[in-house]
Amino acid sequence: MPQRPMFTHRWTAIIIASVILALIPVVARAQVVETSAQSQDQQFKQILADRIVLYALQYLKGDGEVAPYQYAMTEVLFDEALSLAPDDLATWHLYADLATGMGDAQKRERALRQIIRLDPEDETAKLDLIFLLLDRIQTLDERLQRVQTLISNGARRGLSDALRSRLAVYAAAAARELDDTRQFRDWLKLAVKLDPANDSALRMVLDYAIERDVSDITRADVTMQLIAAAPIDRGARLELGHLMLQHGCYNQAAQQILHGTRLGLERVPTEVSGTLVVCYLGAGQLDAANQYLELMRTRDFAGEPDEEGRPTPGPLPLQFQVLQLLTLLHAEEPLRSEAFNEVAEQLAASDEPRAPRALGRLVALFNPPAYDLIALADRLDSTDPKVAELLRARHDLNNQQIQSAMDRLLLIAPDEPAARLLQAQLPGVSSKRVRQLLSRAVADKAEDLAALAAGIEHHHQFGESVAPTEDGQRMIDMMRRYPGQLWKLIDNFRAWTDVDLYIAQNGRFEFLDPMNALLEVANISSTPITLGGSGGAISDITLINTVPSYLGRPFAYIKPIIVSIDRKLTLEPGARVSVPINLSHYMVAGISADNPFTTLSIDFSAILDPRPTPWGAVGAGPLGSTVNVRGVVIRAIPPTPERLDEWIGQLGNVETTEQLVAAVRVMGVATHGLRLRLDENTIGRAAGEFIQAYLRASPEAQSYLMLVMSPETDINHTLKPVLEDAATSEDDMVRMAYLLRHANTLNDPALAGAIESDQPSLRQFAVAYQEYLRLIQTLMEQAGQQQQGDAPRSGYIGLPTAEEILRAPDEDDPFATPDESDNQ
């Protein structure tokens, strides 16, 4: 395809940028406006729309990748729901997610525009829309120009600093691709200036700093900024830990590397574990070093499992045995000598080229009795003359040849850190000088065997860790600019966030009431928090578990509700973000509609930043929090002949919510009257009245009634006229509702008819639903269930027994349920 003229690109870009700016109204941090009370007609349509969305979400669920037929089905269902409730913000968010999964940019743009119309403060929707429109500009330099316009003029059009910071990151990446280093640096500086908590920007800065080989101080400074923006970034913690280790900040290094080992689910590499042991040794924390080495014996170097399948400790590799030996530098005899001899024998027999040097230095440090120091020194003369001189200096000290020892140590000290330790052991050396010499050993090379021994010696003599290097001390001072909880994240139980879940109507609902909730998250720390950053920030996900119960017993298992809180990009200290939740989209409301005579008590638990725990559960991450709301009630009224009369009198043309509630109740008597111990005359009357009411109802009402009508086979005779009418209805939604709930075999004539329909939406849905039924049939055959049977109903939950219904709470106290407690 030939390239379009450049001026076309330019004008397209200008138009798109103008559309973006015009799209976003001027706002002044206003709260999302509360939706006004819905009219009867709106409320009636909303009930159907909610039920359709519920089914759409059920058919999107799965353990693997979403199949094309699932997208095809749910696309039609979402379109139907949004035609009924075009101002339902929650549905538009779900539709945007659907469009993303489908890879349909046009549908995603439509959804994002509607989200911004309904919630002008949604920063993430604005940013996503901007990126989507920018992708339509075919040249990178034109995109960069349009982004520059947005950043320059965006503040006047309601673009927050956090949003403009993300655009600056986009511009920096574009400038880098265009090989414009100056612009790249300028955009990155602007990104960090606009939002210091923008973890994506800080990662780019850190990568650039490493690439340019900047000083360790600068590198540490950027890494600390990144950790402040992304406190659970494992890589940043390990980076800072290694930097601090190299400068003798052993305690701080151990703290950050320990964070790196505990943040994230991936197994800790052995080299990281070894580095943590090195930090403990240098800090003089010998017990911690030994404990971690024992952990490594079971985790990294485990032997054969025992009879109960538990791992048994295995032997440590030689390099880790050397580290463990250092913990015995001041141990009692004969433990010290026995441990030394065991390691020395292995080093002497090792083919590792560095083994003789390690052996010589350990001999000089441990000074084992009756060891031939001169013989070993002679063997090392040709390969490592400085270690050979170190051994001769040790021999001189043992024989009180102090001046000779001093002379030898003075010559090799600049190149051999172990010489500093022997100098500290010379007679008459003051405590001040000992401190200096041990610190010099660390400054020479903080990760060296001799530096670790110096750290151990310093802690042994003075009860405190050895002083770090000058740059190391500067790093420690830099850390103090940040809140202390940032560096002690895994040990500090002070909360970073507070999450609340407010249930509408004080958690007291009548049957088929709209169920709404508000999730509110507050930043109660002193640090800005990035929501949904690029890995090390708090997750933008909140998991809401729902446990419905009846008469104190769990009623059904419901998959958790997943709610995204990314309405803001960065949550400043003290700031809050509120996310409305339409609970009617989820099975917590669906099971109530399926069970019109069952009063349910529901417990909610919301987990912000959910992460798997080591014991297999799900809990809040280090920055998250949880809240429990117990005893939410959906009241249902058990049927009696007198109540049936009342409900029949309310049916009318099923045009209002009250009439719809009555219709569902009358239908419930007709379909499950025998189970409810009602006589046949009452059941027959209910069936007749319901059939007449259904036939005169609107398509919206018919669709809803189809979606809540039980798919159990015993209703096919009772309400046969209703099912026949729905299967051949002229309304697409009614026919889709019939298919969803009642077409459970591939040979259902209604399915074949819908596939041949000249209505594109109905045909698309029917073809996809046929594929779903084929999959169900295949799975049943694979499971050995060769007989024809009903396909599983994703929305159906079985009714309780008659005994349970008859023991329902008394109507005089309709909201009294066993084990009920107030919202918390």
N, C-alpha and C positions, 0 to 999 in steps of 0.2 A: 504494500500500500504506500503511495507517495506521501511524503511529509507535507502536512498542511502549511500554508504560509505563516511566517512568524507573527504577522500582525493579527492573524486570527487567534493565535495563542494569547497574544497580549490583551486583546479586547475580551476574550473569554475570561482571562484571569481577572481583569479589572471588574467585569460584571459580577463574577463570583464573589470577589472581595466586597463589592458593594452590597450584594445580597446578604452576605454574612453580617455585615455591620447593620444593615437595615433590619435584619431578622431579630437582633438582640435589643430589646427596649432599654431605655435609660432607667436604671433602678437604683435605689439608695438603700441597699441592704434590708429590703422589706421582707417580712415573713411571707411564706406562701399563703395566699389568701384562702381562707376556709371556703369550701364549696357550700353554696346556699342549699337550703332544704329542697329536695327534689320534689317535683310535682308527682301526682299519682301515676301519670303515664310514664314519667321517667323512672320512677321507682319500680313500676311493673316491668319495664324493659330491662332495668338493671338486674333484676332477679334472674331473668333468663340469660342475660349476658354473662353473669357470674357463673351460672351453671355450665354454660358452653366453655368458658375459660377453664373451669375445673376439669372438664373432659379433655380439653386440649393439652393441659399440663400432664394429665395422667398418661396420655398416649405419647408424650415426649420422653417420659421416663424410661430408663433402661440402664443396664450395667456397662454397656459398650457404646460405640459410636452411634449417633442417631442415624437411622436409615432414611433414604429418600422418601419412602412411603409415609414415614412419620411426619416429615416436614410437609408433605403434600396434604395430609389430613389436617394437621394443625393450622396450616396457612388458611384453609377454608374456614375453619372454626373461628380463628381470630378475626377474620374479615367479618364474619357474621356478628360476633360479639361487639366489635367496634362500630358496626352499623347501628346497633341497638344502643350502645353507650359510648358515644364519640368523645366524651369528656372524662373517661375513666383513666386517670393518670397511670395507675398500676398496670392496666392492660397494655397501655402504650409502651411501658418499660418492657413488659414481657414480649411484645411484638418486636421491639427493637432487638432483643436478644435472639428471637426467632430469625429475624432477617439476617443477623450476623452469622448465625449457624448455617443459613441457606446460602450465604454469600451474595445476597441480593442488595446491592447498594441503593437502588431506588426505594425499595421498601424500608430500608434502614433510614434513609433520608426523611421519608415521610414520617416515620415514627419519631425521629429526633426533633423534627420541627413541631410536632404535636406536643412532645414532652416540654419543649421550651415555651410553647404557648401556654401550657397549663401550669408550668413551674419555671418562671423566668430566672430563678436563682440557681438552677441546676447547672453547675459549672462543668461537670463531666459531659453532659449532653451537648453543651455549647462546643466544648473542645472536640468531641467526637464528630460533630457536624462540620466544624471547620476543617478537620483533617480529611473527612470524606470529600468535601468540595475541593480541597487542595489537590487531592489525588487525580482530579479530572484535568488538571493543568499538566500538559505533557512535557514541559521543559523545567528542569530543576531551577535554573536561574530566575524564571518567571515565578515559580512558587516562592522562592526566597524573597522576591520583591513584594509579593502579596502578603507574606508573613510580616515583613517589615512594616507595611502599611497597617496591618492589624495591631501590631504591638504599639506603634506610635499613636494610633487613634483609638485603640480599644478601650482605654480607661474612660473616655468620654461616653462610650457606648455600653458601659456596664460589664466590660471584661475585667475580672479581678486580677490582682497582681499574680496570684498563683496560676491562673490560666495563661496570662501573658508570659510567665516564666516557662511554662511548658512549650509555648510557641517559640520562645528564644532557644530552647533546647533543639527544637525542630530546625530552626535556622542555623544553629551551630553545626548540626549534623550535615545539613545541606552545604554549608560553607566548607566543611571538611572534605566532602565529596568533590567539591569544585576546586579543592586544593588551595583554598584561600585561608591561610593560617591566621592572618590578622583578624579577619571577620570571625573566624572560628573562636578565637580567644575573646573577642569583644562580646559575641553573643553569649558565650559561657559566663562571662563576668556578669552580664545583665541578668541572665537566668538565675544565678545565685543571689544577686542583689534583690531581685523582685520577690524571690521566695527562698530563703536560706534552708528551708526544709525540703526542697526539690531534690530527692535522692537521685533521680536520673541525671540531673545536671552535675551533681557532685561525683557520681561515678565517672562521668566523662572527664571531669577535672582530674580525678585521681589517675585514670588511665593515661591522660596526657602528661601528668607529672611523672609517672613511672617511665613513660616513653622518653621524656626529656632528661631523665636521670637527675632530677632535682635533689637537693639536700634532704637528708633524713628528717630534719626538722620540718621542712615544707611538706614533705610526704606525710608525716605524722599529723600535721595541722589539718590537711585536707581529709585524711582518714577519720580524724575525730569529728569533723563537720559531717562527714557521711554517716558515721554512727549516730550522731545526734538526729539526723534526718531519717535514718533507717536502723533503729536500735537492735533489730534482730537479724541484721545482715551478717551472716556467718563469716563470709570472706573478709569483710571489713574488720571484724573482731580479730581474726587470725592475722591479718596484715598489721594491725596496730600491735598485737602481741609480739610478733617477730621483730618489729622495729624497736620496741622497748627492750626486748631481750638483748638485742645487739648492743644496747647502751647500758646494760647492767641494771635495768629497772625490773628486777626479777619478780617481785611481788605483783606489780602492775601487769607485767607480761603474763604471769600465771593466771591472773584474774581474767584477762581478755581471751587468752587461749582456751581457758576452761569454758568461757561463754561460747567460743567457737565449737567446742566439742559437744555442747548441750543444745545449741540452737540448730534446728533442722533434724530431719529423720535419717539422713544418710549416715552410714557407718563412718566412724571417725578413722581416717587413715592412720596407719601405725606410726608414720613419721610425725604426725601431729601429736599423738600420744607421747612419743619420745621427747618432743620439744617441751611438752608440759612437765614431764619429769625433770628435764634440764632446768626449767624455771624454778621448780620446787627446791632443787638442790642448791642453785645459786642463792636462793632466798634463805637457805638454812632450814627449810621446812622438811626435815628428814622423814617424819612420820607420814606426811602427805605424799612424799615421793615413794615411800615403801608401799603405801596403800594403793597408789595408782599402778605401781609395777605389779602388785598382786592381782589387781583387776585385769591388767593386760595378760597375765598368765592364763586367766580363764576366758577372756574375750578374744584376744588376738592370737594366742599361742596355746589354745586349749588342747588337752590330750583326748584320749578316747572317752566317750560318755560313760557314766556309771550305770548301774542296773536300772535306775529310774530315768535314764536318758539325760541327766544333767551333765554339763561339761565339767571335766576335771582339769585342774591347773596343769599346764605343761611347762617345760623348761624355757627359760628366757634365752634368746639368742645372745651371743657373746657380748655384743655392744651394749645390750641392756644389763647384762651381768656386771659390766664395768661400772655402769651408772649405779647399780645397786650396791656395789662394793664401796662407792664413795660415801654412802650413808653410814658406813662402819668406820670412818676415818678416826673417830674418837671412841670406838667401842671397846669393851673390856676384852682382855685376853682370857681364853684362847680363841674366842669367837672371831676376833679381828684377824688373827694370823691364819686361822683355818679358812676363812673366806678369801683372804688374799691368796693363799697358796692354790686354792681351787681355780681362781681366775688366772693366776700366773701360769699354771700348768697349761691351760688352754691357749693362752697367748703364745707361749713358747712353742706349742705344737701347731699353731695356726699358719696357714699359707698366705694369709692376708698381708700385703706389703707393709701396712701401717702397724702391724701387731708388735714388732720389736720396739718401735718408738713408744707405743702405748705402754708396753711392759717396762721399759726403762724409766718412764716418767712416774708410773705407779710405784715402782721400787723406790724412787727418790722421795716420793711423797709419803709412802707408808713406812719406809725404813724398816723392813722386816728383819728380825734378829737372825744372825748367822747367815746372811745372804752375801754371796760373793759379788760385791759391787764393782770391783775393779775388773773382774773377768767379763761381766756384762758390758762395762764401759769399753773394754778393748774390742768386743765384738761389734759395738756400735760406732767405733771410730770412723769406719769407712762409709757408713750409710747415714749416720746422724751424729756428727761430732759434737753438736751443742748439747744433746741429751747425754752423750758420753761425759762431757765436762760437768754436767749437772750431777751425774752419779759420782764423779770424783770429788765434787764439792760436798756431797752428802758423806762420802767416806772421810773427808778431812774433818767435817763437823763431828762425826762419831769419834774421831781420834784426837779431838781438841786442837786440831791444826787450824785455828780460827782465821789467821791472816791469809793462809792459802785458800781457804774456803771463800773468804771475802773477795779475794782477787779473781778467782774463777767466776763467782756469781756476778761480779761487776761487769765482766766481759760479755757474758751471755745473756744478761737480764734484758737488754733491748729486744732480743729475738726469742727468748724463751720465758713465757709467763711463769712457769713453775719456779724459776729462779727467785722471783719475788717472794714466794712462800718461804723458801729457805733463808732468804735475807731476813725475813721477819722472825726467824728462829735463832738468829745470831745472838750471842750473849750481850746484854746491856742495851738492847734496842728498846726505846721508850714505847709506851702504848700509842702515843700520837703517831710515831713513825711506823708502828705495826699497821695502824689503820691506813696510813698512806700507801704502804707497800701492798697491802691486800687490795686496796682500791685500784692501784696501778695494774695489778694482775688482771682485774676485771676490765679496766680501760684498754689493755692490750688486745684482748679478744674475749668478749663476755661469754661466748658459747664454748670456749676452750675448757678442756678437762681441768687445767690448772686454775682457771677463773672460778669454776664451780667449787673446787677445793678451797679457794680463797674465800668464797662466800660462806661455805660451811665453817671455815676457821674463824671468820669474823663473827658469825652468829654464836659460835661456841665460846669465844673469848669475851665478847661484849654484849651478848644477848639481843642483838639487833642485826638487821640485814646490812650488807656492805653498801657503801655509798655508790650511786650510779655515776656514769660519766657526766661531764658538764652538759652535753646535749641531752642526756637522759634526764637530768634534773629539770631541764627546760621543758621536756615532754610532760613530766609529772606536773609542773606548774601550769602547763596548757590544759591539762585535764581538769584542773580545779576551776576553770572558767565555766564548766558545765555542771549541771545538777549531779549530785553524788549518786542518785539512783540510776543514772545512765550507765555508770561503770559497774554497778552491782545489781544488774538486772535480774539475774537468776537467784540471787540471795535476798533481794529486797522485795518484800511483799506489799510495799506501798503501791496502790493502784495508780495506773496512768489514765484510765478511762472509767466512766460510769455509764452503764446502760440501763434504761428504763423501758418497760413495755406497758403502755396504757391501753386498756381494753375499753371500748366504747360502752356506754350505758351502764357503767360501773360493773361490767361483767355479767349483766343479767339480761338475757335475751328470750324473747318469745319465739315460737316456732316460725321459721322462715324470715325472721328479722335480718336485715343486713348486718353482717359482722365486720366491724372495722376496728383497727388498732393503730396505735402510733408508736413507732420505735424511735427512741431518742438516745443519742450518744453524746456524751460531754467529755471534753478533754480536761481532766482535773490535774494534769501535770503542769510543770513549768516549762515544758518544751513543746514546740509545734509538732503535730503529728500528721504525716502524710497518709492519706487514705488510699489504699490500693496502689501503693507505689510499685516499683519494679523488683520487689523481692524481699527487702529487708525491713519494709515498713509494715504497719499494721494491715491486716487483710481488710478489704472493704466488705467482707462477708459476715453476716450474722446468721447463725443457725437457730431456728426456733423449733423446739421439740414440743409436740402436743400429745397429751395422754388423756383421751376421753375415757370416762368410767361411768358405770351404771350400777347403782346400789353398792358403791364402794369397790366394784371389781372392774379391772380394765375391760373396755368394750371392744376395742379394735386397735391394731397396730397401724400407725400412720407415719409415713416417711416425713422427715423434718422439712420444714419450710426454709428455703434459702432466700435471704433478703440482702440486697446490696445497699450499702449506705454511702456510696460514692457520689452523693449530691454535691459535696465540696471536695476540692482537691487536697487542701491542707486545712487541718483543724487547729486553730490557734489556741493557746492556753485560755481556758475559761469559755471557749466557744462550744456551741452545740450544733448538731445536725439532726433534723427530724425527718423520718420517712414514714408516710402513711402506708398501712398494709390493709389490703382488702382480704380478710380471712375467708370471705365467701368464695374465693378462688380455689380454696384448698379443701382437702377431705375432712378437715375439722368441722366445716359447715356441711359438707356433702353427706356425711353419715347421718346428720340430723335430718336433712331433707329425705333421705332414704328410710328413715325410721320415725314416722310422724307421731308415734305414740310413746316415745321413749325420751324421758328427761335425762339429759346428759350433764355430767359435771366434768369440766376440762381443766387440766393443769398445764400451764405453759412454762417453758424455760428457754430463755434467750441467751445464746452464747456468742459474744462478740469476739471476732478473731479466733474461730474454732480451729483447733489443732489436735492431731492424735496424741494421746498420752502413751507413755511406755507400757502401761498395763492394758492397752487395747481400747480404751474408751476415747471419748472426745471431750476436751476441756478448753477453756479459754487460754490463748497464748499469753506470753509475758506482758503484752500491752493491752490485752482484752479484759473483759469482765463478764459476769453473768447476772441474771436476775430471774427470779421465779414468781409466777403469778398463779395462784391456786384458787380453785373453787369457782371458776367461771361456769355459768349455768345456762343451758338452752332448755327452756321449759317446753314440755309436750303434755297434752291432756289425753288421758286414756279414754277410749270410746265407750259410750253407753247409748242405749236407744234414745234417751232424752237429748243427749248431745248430738246424735245423728240428725234428729229433727232440726236442731238449731243450725247445724252446718248445711243441711239441704236448703234451709230457708235463706242462707247467705249466698248460694251459688250464683244466681243471676246469670249473666252472660260471661262470667269469668273475666271481667274487665279491670278489676281492681285487685290490689294486693290481698285485701280481706277475702275477696271471692276466690282468689287463687289458693289461699291457705285452706279455705273450706273445701275446695275441690280436691286438694291433696289428701285431706282427712277422709272425705267420703270415699275416694279411691282406695285408701288404705283399708277401710272397713270392707269394701267389696273384694279386695284381693287377699286379705288375710283375716277375714272375719272368723273362719273356723278356728284358726290358731288363737284368736282372741275370745273364743267361747261365746260367740254371738250366734243367735238362731238363724236358720236359713231364710226366713222371711225378711229379717233385718238385712242380711247380706244381699239378698236379691233386690230389695228396695234400693240399697246403696248403689248396687251395680247399675240398675235402671236409671236412677237419677244422675249418676256420674256420666253414663253414656250420652244422655240427652244434653247435659251441660257441656260435655266435651265437643259434641257435634256443632253446638252453636257458639263455641268459643272462638276467639281470634287465633290466627296462626301462631302468634307469640305464645299464647297460653297453651295451645295444643303442643307446641314444641317443648315447653317446660314440662308439661304433664308426661309426655313421652320419656323425657330424660330422668324423671323420678319414679316412673312406674317400674315396679319390680320385674326383672326378667325371668323370674321363676316360672316354670312351665305350667303351674296350676292356674295361672291367670289367663292363659290363652283361650280357655273356654268362657270364663266369666266375662271378660271384656273383649271378646272377639270382634264385635263391630268397631270398637275403637281402634284396634290394631289394624284391621282391614282398611279403615279409612286413612290411617296414618301412612300405611304402606303405599297407598296410591294417591296421596295428597298432591294437590297442585302447587303447594308451597315447598320450596327446596329445603328449608330448615326443618320443617316437620318430617320430611322424608329422611333427612340426615339424622334427626333425633331417633327415628324409628330404627335406622340401621345401627346407630351407636349402641342402643340399649337392647334391641330385640332381634336383630338379624345375626344369629349366632352360628349359622352354617353356610357353607359356600353355595348350597343349592336353594337358598331363599329366593323366591321370585322377585321380591322387592329389590334385592341386590342386583340381580340381572337387569331389571328395569331401570335402575338408577345408572348403571354402567352405559346403557343405551340412550340415556337422556340427552336432549339437545341443549341442556343448561350446563355451561362449562364448569361451574363450581360444583354442582351436584355430581357430574361425571368424574371430575378430578377426585372428589372425596370418595366416591364409590369404588373407583379403581384402586385407590390406596387402601381402602378398608378391605377390599378383597385380598390384597397382598398380606394384610395383617392377619386375616382369617386363615390364609394358607400357612403362614408361619406358625400360628397356634396349632393347626392341625398337624403339621410336621413335628412340632415339639411333643404333642400328645402321642403321636405314633412312636417317636423315639423313646418316649417314657414307657412304652408298652401298653398305652391306652388306645387300642385299635378301634373301639366302638365309637360311633358318632356321639358327640356330646356338646354341651354348650361351651362356647368360648368363654374364657374368664372375663368377668365384668370388672373393669378397672374402677368403676365408681360404686359398686354394690357392696354393701355390708349387710350381713344377715340380721334378721329381726330377733329380739330376745323372745324367750318363751312367754306363754300366757301368764304363768305364775309370776314372772318378773314384772310384767306390765301391770298386773293387778295389785302388785305391791309397790306401785309408783308412789312418790310423795303426795301427800294430801293436797288437794287444791286450795285449802285454806292457807297453806304455807307453800306456795308453788315453787319457791326457790330453795327450799330446805333439801339438802342432799346429804347422804352419809359422808362423814369426814370432810365436810365443807369448811373452808377457811376463807377469810377475806383476801382480796388482792393485796399483794405485797409489792 
